[in-house]
Amino acid sequence: MSSKVKLSKGKKILIAVLCVFLALVIAVTSVGAYVLKEYCKTKDYTITAIGDSLEQRPLLVAHRGFRGYAPENTEPAFIEAGEAEYWGAECDIYRTKDGVWVVHHDRSTYRMMDISKMIESSTYEELLDGYTDNGVNIDKYPKLRICRFVDYMRVCNNYNMRAVIELKEDNNQEYYNEIIDICNEYPLVNITFISFQFSDLQALRQITDKPLMYLVKEITDEDIELAKSLENCGIDFDGNNQANYENDSAMIKKCKDEGLYLGAWTINDMDTLKKLLELGVYMITTDCITY
């Protein structure tokens, strides 16, 4: 007959703590896996044409290209935006290790490609080892590789679309002159630079007089003062954030009173679009609203 091993109080506490820790690790891992899966999942978009339903014609910007019709930030997405006669096409750019500016939203290719590489620590040739395997209508675009910034600019030029170029985070500012050089190859393309990082806009203003837009989630007095401190700089805000409509949209109206040009992102429903137009916000970034 075996005797039962008795555990000391300290060991029982340690086991309990380890069990709680293990449970937390499992919970966090499960939540993280779910969030990552949702982030990577191809979204369903309902394409909505405004037609003649609005008195004021908005300046529609295709978010990451026409991502409601083709995989985001790819050459086909920008071509489809041109075919749909968008006023502008927005893109996100990074610089590869060997100095090629490419179009991609995330720092890693994991979400959109069949390889997982950090763009800024990879060469362009290394990125060409993979193909885009995520996005709307992906089956129509086999063997689709990462898009270069120069290719995006060429599409904007061919379709007379404004290039709305987002600089990601506050890095590679010492190479911004390369971006300007590429833009100068297409003198007929109207350009607006946007960024959540105000230091990016400051660095750009040192080398170009092109329009700038400060990206913000919620407009604050500080944001207004920062935008005013740079010549030809407006504010591009989250048009779905209800905080921007508080107190009878006081902050939006203050921007207008201060003479700041305004844009809003990412607007996919007509009710919000109409509300913004009534407030005098005409530059509208969208995934799926078309003319």
C-alpha positions in Angstrom: 0.0 0.0 0.0 1.5 3.3 -1.1 1.6 6.3 1.2 0.3 9.7 0.0 3.1 12.3 -0.4 2.3 15.5 1.5 3.3 18.8 0.0 4.4 21.7 2.0 2.4 24.9 2.0 5.2 26.6 0.1 5.2 24.0 -2.7 1.4 24.1 -2.9 1.5 27.9 -3.4 4.2 27.5 -6.0 2.2 24.9 -7.9 -0.9 27.2 -7.8 1.1 30.1 -9.0 2.6 28.0 -11.9 -0.9 26.8 -12.8 -2.2 30.4 -12.9 0.8 31.5 -15.0 0.3 28.6 -17.4 -3.4 29.4 -17.7 -2.5 33.1 -18.4 0.0 32.1 -21.1 -2.5 29.9 -22.8 -5.2 32.6 -22.6 -2.8 35.3 -24.0 -1.6 33.0 -26.7 -5.1 32.1 -27.7 -6.2 35.7 -27.8 -3.1 36.7 -29.7 -3.7 33.9 -32.3 -7.3 35.0 -32.7 -6.4 38.7 -33.1 -3.7 37.8 -35.6 -6.1 35.6 -37.6 -8.7 38.4 -37.7 -6.0 40.9 -38.7 -4.8 38.7 -41.6 -8.3 37.7 -42.7 -9.5 39.1 -46.1 -12.3 41.6 -45.4 -15.5 41.6 -47.3 -16.4 45.0 -48.8 -19.6 46.2 -50.3 -18.8 48.4 -53.2 -21.0 51.5 -53.1 -21.3 54.0 -55.9 -22.4 57.5 -55.0 -23.6 58.3 -58.5 -25.8 61.5 -58.4 -26.9 61.1 -54.8 -24.7 63.9 -53.5 -24.7 67.6 -54.3 -21.0 68.0 -53.4 -18.6 65.7 -55.1 -16.0 64.4 -52.6 -12.4 63.9 -53.4 -12.2 60.1 -53.0 -8.9 58.5 -52.2 -8.5 54.8 -52.7 -7.2 53.4 -49.4 -4.1 51.3 -50.2 -5.4 51.3 -53.8 -8.9 50.0 -54.5 -8.5 47.3 -51.9 -12.2 46.6 -52.0 -11.6 45.1 -55.5 -8.0 43.9 -55.6 -5.3 43.0 -53.0 -4.2 46.1 -51.1 -1.0 48.1 -52.0 -0.5 46.1 -55.2 -0.1 47.4 -58.7 -3.5 45.9 -59.7 -5.2 47.8 -56.8 -3.8 51.1 -58.0 -4.8 50.3 -61.6 -8.3 49.5 -60.5 -8.4 52.8 -58.6 -7.5 54.5 -61.8 -10.1 52.6 -63.8 -12.7 53.6 -61.2 -11.6 57.3 -61.6 -10.6 57.9 -58.0 -9.3 61.4 -57.4 -6.3 59.9 -55.5 -4.7 56.6 -54.5 -3.1 56.2 -51.0 -0.1 53.9 -50.5 2.3 53.0 -47.7 6.1 52.8 -48.4 9.2 51.3 -46.8 12.8 51.2 -47.9 14.5 47.8 -48.3 18.0 47.1 -47.0 19.5 47.7 -50.5 17.6 51.0 -51.0 14.5 50.1 -53.0 11.3 51.9 -51.9 8.4 49.4 -51.9 4.7 49.6 -51.2 3.4 47.7 -48.2 1.4 48.5 -45.1 3.1 46.4 -42.5 6.8 46.2 -41.6 6.6 42.4 -42.2 5.3 40.6 -45.3 3.6 38.0 -43.1 0.0 39.1 -43.6 0.0 39.7 -47.3 2.6 37.3 -48.8 3.5 33.7 -48.7 6.8 34.5 -47.1 7.5 36.3 -43.8 10.3 38.9 -44.0 10.9 42.2 -42.4 11.0 44.6 -45.3 13.6 47.0 -44.0 16.1 44.2 -43.2 15.5 42.4 -46.5 16.8 43.1 -50.0 14.4 43.7 -52.8 15.6 40.5 -54.5 14.8 38.6 -51.3 11.2 40.0 -51.3 10.8 38.8 -54.9 11.0 35.3 -53.5 7.4 35.5 -52.4 4.0 36.3 -53.9 1.0 38.1 -52.6 -1.5 35.5 -51.4 -4.1 37.6 -49.5 -6.6 40.2 -50.4 -9.9 40.6 -52.4 -10.1 38.7 -55.7 -6.6 37.2 -55.1 -7.4 34.4 -57.5 -7.5 36.9 -60.3 -3.9 37.9 -59.7 -1.5 34.9 -59.6 2.2 35.3 -59.1 1.7 38.9 -57.9 4.9 40.3 -56.4 5.5 43.3 -54.1 5.0 46.6 -55.7 7.8 49.2 -56.0 7.1 52.8 -55.2 8.2 53.8 -58.7 5.5 51.5 -60.2 2.8 53.1 -58.0 3.9 56.5 -59.2 3.8 55.3 -62.8 0.2 54.2 -62.4 -0.8 57.5 -60.7 0.7 59.3 -63.7 -1.1 57.1 -66.3 -4.5 57.7 -64.6 -4.0 61.3 -63.5 -4.5 60.3 -59.9 -3.2 62.3 -56.9 -0.5 60.3 -55.1 -1.2 60.2 -51.4 1.9 58.7 -49.9 2.1 57.6 -46.2 5.5 57.5 -44.5 5.6 54.7 -41.9 6.9 55.5 -38.4 9.9 57.8 -37.9 12.6 55.9 -39.8 14.7 56.3 -42.9 14.3 60.0 -42.8 17.8 60.5 -44.0 16.7 58.8 -47.3 13.6 60.9 -48.0 15.5 62.7 -50.8 15.2 59.4 -52.7 11.4 59.6 -52.5 11.5 63.1 -53.8 13.8 62.1 -56.6 11.3 59.4 -57.7 8.4 61.8 -57.4 10.3 64.3 -59.6 10.4 61.7 -62.4 6.6 62.3 -62.6 6.1 66.1 -62.6 2.5 65.9 -63.7 1.4 63.8 -60.6 0.0 65.9 -57.8 1.3 64.6 -54.5 0.3 64.7 -50.8 2.5 63.2 -48.1 0.8 61.9 -44.9 2.1 60.4 -41.7 1.2 59.7 -38.1 4.7 60.7 -37.1 5.0 64.5 -37.1 8.8 64.2 -37.3 8.3 62.6 -40.7 6.4 65.7 -41.9 9.1 68.0 -40.5 11.8 66.1 -42.3 9.8 66.2 -45.6 9.2 70.0 -45.2 13.0 70.5 -45.2 13.2 69.1 -48.7 9.9 69.7 -50.4 7.0 72.2 -50.5 4.4 69.5 -51.4 1.2 69.4 -49.3 1.4 67.5 -46.0 -1.3 65.9 -43.9 -0.9 65.0 -40.2 -2.7 61.7 -39.5 -4.5 61.7 -36.2 -7.1 59.4 -34.5 -8.6 62.2 -32.5 -8.1 65.9 -33.2 -6.6 67.8 -30.3 -5.5 71.4 -29.8 -1.9 70.2 -29.9 -2.4 68.6 -33.3 -3.8 71.8 -34.6 -0.9 73.8 -33.4 1.6 71.2 -34.8 -0.1 71.3 -38.2 -0.1 75.1 -38.2 3.6 75.1 -37.5 4.4 73.7 -40.9 3.5 75.5 -44.1 0.9 73.8 -46.3 0.0 71.1 -43.7 -3.5 69.9 -43.0 -5.0 67.2 -40.7 -6.3 63.9 -41.9 -8.4 62.3 -39.0 -10.2 59.1 -38.2 -13.7 59.9 -39.6 -15.2 57.0 -37.6 -14.0 58.1 -34.2 -17.0 59.6 -32.5 -14.7 61.7 -30.3 -14.1 63.9 -33.3 -17.8 64.8 -33.4 -18.2 65.8 -29.8 -19.6 69.2 -28.9 -21.1 69.7 -32.3 -17.9 68.7 -34.0 -16.1 71.6 -32.4 -12.6 70.4 -33.2 -13.4 69.8 -36.8 -14.8 73.3 -37.0 -11.8 74.7 -35.2 -9.5 73.2 -37.9 -11.6 74.9 -40.5 -11.5 78.2 -38.7 -7.7 77.9 -38.4 -7.5 77.5 -42.2 -6.4 73.9 -42.1 -7.2 71.6 -44.9 -9.0 68.5 -43.7 -9.3 64.9 -44.8 -10.9 61.8 -43.1 -10.2 58.1 -43.1 -11.3 55.3 -43.6 -14.9 56.0 -44.6 -16.9 53.0 -46.0 -20.5 54.1 -45.4 -22.6 56.8 -47.0 -24.0 58.2 -43.8 -20.6 59.1 -42.4 -19.5 60.4 -45.8 -22.5 62.7 -46.0 -21.9 63.9 -42.4 -18.3 64.8 -43.3 -19.3 66.6 -46.4 -21.7 68.7 -44.4 -18.8 69.7 -42.2 -16.7 70.7 -45.1 -14.4 67.7 -45.2 -14.0 66.7 -48.8 -10.9 64.6 -49.0 -12.3 61.1 -48.1 -10.1 58.0 -47.9 -12.2 54.8 -48.5 -11.9 51.1 -49.2 -15.1 50.7 -51.2 -17.0 53.9 -52.0 -16.7 54.9 -55.6 -18.1 57.5 -58.0 
